[in-house]
Each structure stands twice: as structure tokens, then as C-alpha cells.
Amino acid sequence: MGILDALSETGWFPTLRRHRYIKKRPQLQTVKMKVRMDCEGCERRVRNAVRHLKGVTAVELLPKQNKVTVTGYIADPGKVMRRVARKTGKRVEAWPYAPYDAVPHPYVPGAYDKKAPPGYVRNVVADPDAAPRALASPTEVGYTEAFSDDNPNAACTIM
């Protein structure tokens, strides 16, 4: 952004503002999707469906995890998902998994998923239905803090 653009926004040069339309570019985003890919043909179809979208800079496919990662200057992530669903005829959903370390209680019934890729569990923190089961209650937090390795003398004060 130059000096004339800055001055035209403040109103000093209204003629520059009329003649030049400033279009804001969307921010760089990453869209992660879960799409079932059985063969190389499915991979090719998914890659070709997303590759020619306006603003897409990179497409990464992980067929063993059924994960598609699209990076680029995308205004609407839903548009990318709708395009993949329309062009490939496959069911597309937002990537529902989080790394194992990011979830506070990964073995809660709502979080543990047998179909999840290795090292991942279902992201229950973002899911409002399963979040109360996955988050620790104040009583549980008190017990874990009392008997933690960080504070070895806390157990002595209780006993």
C-alpha cells in the first residue's frame, strides 16, 4: 500500500478513490476435510476438483487417513467442501479429529473413536454435545493437582 492509497483512504484525494477499486484479498486459510479415498482414481478426482478453485495454492492428500488439506486464499471454506462433494460424488465432512495430546480426556466415550487415524481422537472440545463429558469437573481437577508429580508435598498435607 503506497502513500497515495493511504491518502485516498483518508479522503484527501477523492478522485483516486473513485477510479481505483481496492478489493480485499481473503486471508490465507487451511481447510481440512475427511473424504473417503479408496484408489488412485479417487485421489485424482479429489485433487482435480480442488486444484482449479480460485485462490488455492496447495492441495495435500493423505489417502490412508482419508484426509484432504487445502491451503490458499479462500473466502469460504464451505465452498471448497461443496465443490469436492459435487465433483466427486463423495460424502465430505470437516476434519473431525484432533491430535491425541490436544484433547484433555482422550478415552471419554465421546472422544475415543476406533475409526480415527493413529495418534488422533475425535475433537470433542469443539463439539458442544460431547464437550461436557470430555472436560474435567472441578473435583477431578482438584484430585489430579493434589496427587501430581509437580507437587510431591501436597499428598503429605492431605494425609
C-alpha positions as CSV (number, residue, x, y, z in Angstrom):
1,M,0.0,0.0,0.0
2,G,1.5,3.3,-1.1
3,I,1.3,6.8,0.1
4,L,-1.3,7.8,-2.4
5,D,-3.5,4.8,-1.4
6,A,-3.2,5.9,2.3
7,L,-4.1,9.5,1.4
8,S,-7.1,8.4,-0.7
9,E,-8.5,6.4,2.2
10,T,-8.3,9.4,4.4
11,G,-10.2,11.5,1.9
12,W,-7.5,13.9,0.7
13,F,-7.7,12.6,-2.9
14,P,-11.3,11.6,-3.6
15,T,-10.6,11.3,-7.3
16,L,-8.1,8.4,-6.7
17,R,-10.7,6.6,-4.7
18,R,-13.3,6.8,-7.5
19,H,-11.1,5.5,-10.2
20,R,-9.4,2.7,-8.3
21,Y,-11.4,-0.1,-6.6
22,I,-9.5,-1.8,-3.8
23,K,-10.6,-5.3,-3.5
24,K,-9.6,-7.0,-0.2
25,R,-7.9,-10.4,-0.6
26,P,-9.1,-13.1,1.7
27,Q,-6.6,-14.3,4.3
28,L,-4.6,-17.5,3.9
29,Q,-6.6,-20.4,5.3
30,T,-6.3,-24.1,5.6
31,V,-9.3,-26.3,5.1
32,K,-9.1,-29.9,6.4
33,M,-11.7,-32.4,5.1
34,K,-12.5,-36.0,5.6
35,V,-13.1,-37.7,2.2
36,R,-13.0,-41.4,1.7
37,M,-10.5,-42.3,-1.0
38,D,-10.2,-46.0,-2.0
39,C,-7.9,-45.8,-5.0
40,E,-5.6,-43.6,-7.0
41,G,-8.6,-42.6,-9.3
42,C,-10.4,-41.2,-6.2
43,E,-7.3,-39.3,-5.2
44,R,-7.0,-37.8,-8.7
45,R,-10.7,-36.8,-8.8
46,V,-10.5,-35.0,-5.5
47,R,-7.2,-33.3,-6.4
48,N,-8.6,-32.1,-9.7
49,A,-11.9,-30.9,-8.1
50,V,-10.0,-28.6,-5.7
51,R,-6.9,-27.7,-7.7
52,H,-8.6,-25.2,-10.1
53,L,-10.5,-23.3,-7.5
54,K,-9.7,-19.6,-7.3
55,G,-7.2,-18.8,-4.5
56,V,-6.0,-22.4,-3.9
57,T,-2.2,-22.6,-3.5
58,A,-1.6,-26.2,-2.3
59,V,-3.5,-29.5,-2.0
60,E,-2.3,-32.3,0.2
61,L,-3.9,-35.7,0.2
62,L,-3.3,-38.4,2.8
63,P,-5.3,-41.4,1.5
64,K,-4.5,-43.7,4.4
65,Q,-6.1,-41.2,6.8
66,N,-8.8,-40.1,4.2
67,K,-7.7,-36.5,4.8
68,V,-7.6,-33.7,2.3
69,T,-5.8,-30.4,3.3
70,V,-6.4,-27.4,1.0
71,T,-4.3,-24.2,1.6
72,G,-4.9,-20.9,-0.1
73,Y,-6.6,-17.6,-0.1
74,I,-10.1,-19.0,0.3
75,A,-13.0,-16.7,1.2
76,D,-15.5,-19.5,2.1
77,P,-14.3,-22.9,3.3
78,G,-17.7,-24.4,2.8
79,K,-17.4,-23.6,-0.9
80,V,-14.4,-25.9,-1.1
81,M,-16.3,-28.7,0.6
82,R,-19.3,-28.3,-1.6
83,R,-17.2,-28.4,-4.7
84,V,-15.5,-31.6,-3.7
85,A,-18.8,-33.2,-2.9
86,R,-20.4,-32.1,-6.2
87,K,-17.4,-33.0,-8.5
88,T,-16.6,-36.4,-6.9
89,G,-20.0,-37.5,-5.6
90,K,-18.4,-38.5,-2.3
91,R,-19.5,-37.5,1.2
92,V,-17.4,-34.7,2.6
93,E,-17.2,-33.5,6.2
94,A,-14.9,-31.2,8.1
95,W,-11.9,-33.0,9.6
96,P,-13.4,-34.2,12.9
97,Y,-10.2,-35.4,14.6
98,A,-7.6,-33.7,16.8
99,P,-4.2,-34.8,17.9
100,Y,-4.2,-37.1,20.9
101,D,-2.4,-34.5,23.0
102,A,-4.8,-31.7,22.3
103,V,-7.8,-33.4,24.0
104,P,-7.9,-33.3,27.8
105,H,-9.5,-36.8,28.3
106,P,-9.0,-38.8,25.1
107,Y,-10.7,-42.0,26.3
108,V,-14.0,-40.5,27.2
109,P,-16.8,-42.3,25.3
110,G,-17.5,-39.3,23.1
111,A,-13.8,-38.8,22.2
112,Y,-12.4,-42.2,21.6
113,D,-13.1,-43.4,18.0
114,K,-11.9,-46.7,16.6
115,K,-12.0,-45.3,13.1
116,A,-9.7,-42.4,13.9
117,P,-6.2,-42.4,12.3
118,P,-3.3,-43.4,14.6
119,G,-2.5,-40.6,17.0
120,Y,-5.8,-38.8,16.6
121,V,-9.1,-38.8,18.6
122,R,-12.4,-37.1,17.9
123,N,-12.3,-33.4,18.6
124,V,-14.8,-33.3,21.5
125,V,-13.7,-29.8,22.7
126,A,-15.2,-28.2,19.5
127,D,-18.3,-30.5,19.7
128,P,-20.9,-28.9,22.0
129,D,-22.8,-32.1,22.6
130,A,-19.8,-34.2,23.8
131,A,-17.8,-31.4,25.5
132,P,-19.4,-31.7,29.0
133,R,-18.4,-35.4,29.1
134,A,-14.9,-34.7,27.9
135,L,-14.0,-31.8,30.2
136,A,-12.9,-32.4,33.7
137,S,-15.1,-31.4,36.6
138,P,-13.6,-29.2,39.4
139,T,-13.4,-32.2,41.7
140,E,-11.4,-34.2,39.2
141,V,-9.0,-31.2,38.7
142,G,-8.5,-30.9,42.5
143,Y,-7.6,-34.6,42.8
144,T,-5.2,-34.5,39.9
145,E,-3.5,-31.4,41.3
146,A,-3.3,-32.8,44.8
147,F,-1.5,-36.0,43.7
148,S,0.6,-34.6,40.8
149,D,4.3,-35.2,40.4
150,D,4.9,-31.4,40.3
151,N,4.0,-31.0,43.9
152,P,5.2,-34.0,46.0
153,N,4.4,-32.5,49.4
154,A,0.7,-31.9,48.6
155,A,-0.2,-35.5,49.4
156,C,1.5,-35.3,52.8
157,T,-0.7,-32.3,53.8
158,I,-3.8,-34.2,53.0
159,M,-2.8,-37.3,55.0
